[in-house]
Amino acid sequence: MNYKKILIINLAGIGDLLLSIPALKALRSSFPEARIWMLTSSKVYELAQNFEFIDKLVCLDLNYGGIIRRANFWGQIIGLIKLRMEKFDIAINMRTLVSDKSAHKMHALIKFIKPRKAAGRDTEKRGNFFDIKIPETQIGEKYESEYDIDLVEALGAVGVERKINFKVRESDLADIKQKLQEKNIRKDSIIIGIHPGGMPTRRWPIERFCQLIEQVGKTINCYFVITGGYNELSLGQRLVQILPGKTISFVNKLNIKQTAALISRCNVFITNDTGPMHIAAILKTPLIALLGPGDIKRFDPRIIFDQAKVFYNKQECAPCEQVFCDNMKCMKSIDTETVAKTVINLLKKDNNVG
């Protein structure tokens, strides 16, 4: 079918959006005459603005669990009504239907927008409302981007280029250079980036990050820069107390594009299973990823960057989609000393640090 008006529904996080780039590019090149819209979440809207293969972006502001935020609720409903008026040839959901509840929500959203056809992943046969679908198991059997590629190929897309390109703008690099200079961080200074936040169940205990800064700081003359959003301010405040003057918090001070620029400047970037983890992998920044409940087969950063160091101790309850957990044994099983040694060895190897 020759689709003239396409709606991509991609309401997940930064990493999911970045991993969908090969499929989105293939869709653009295979349907050059089509108008391609994307409905995405507020947390990735700014990043998606740089996608030249998307003609128009629409933002839906969501909490964890896909719940529309109360702020500007009616404004968002009006936005969805406008999408319905566009009469799309097809709406394509590029995300896993993680539960029956999420499948019901997606079905309701598509019924409301009312495209002529709908396509998506038939996760554990929850996607029977899609006209065009690909099979998917709850626990991933392959890398996340491959599911998106399978989906657009089912629609007729061809010539998929699997390499994920993400360019940091010169203006953002200049902004970061200035911000670092204001903190007296020189061009030749060693910088270790730390991203301590993310979904609560995917956070390495903040006490471990504190210990890591102490151990590495005793051995390496370096600066630690902390990244994160508004909900992670307390984490940044906790960490800057460890080595005052050497630990600087940029939490809630950078947009996602500036965060990418800062990651590109880091000599090592240490992060939980988050969007910035995927950014670091794509940018080939020396990366240490701390993984726990996430689906490692779907999201292993070593698929993008084979030199990334991943700490992951499989637990019987993983993978899971829990936002909160009582024991967090998957993350607590990662010990500080091993991570610290890996950081130090990376810096000595790549930066001739004695």
Secondary structure, 3 states (H helix, E strand, C coil): CCCCEEEEEECCCHHHHHHCHHHHHHHHHHCCCCEEEEEEEHHHHHHHCCCCCCCEEEEECEECCCEECCCCHHHHHHHHHHHHHCCCCEEEECCCCCCHHHHHHHHHHHHHHCCCEEEEEEECCCCCCCCEEEEECCCCCCCHHHHHHHHHHHCCCCCCCCCCCCCCCHHHHHHHHHHHHHCCCCCCCCEEEEECCCCHHHCCCHHHHHHHHHHHHHHCCCEEEECCCHHHHHHHHHHHCCCECCEEECCCCCCHHHHHHHHHHCCEEEEECCHHHHHHHHHCCCEEEEECCCCHHHHCHHHCCCCCEEEECCCCCCCCCCCCCCCCHHHHCCCHHHHHHHHHHHHHHHHCCC
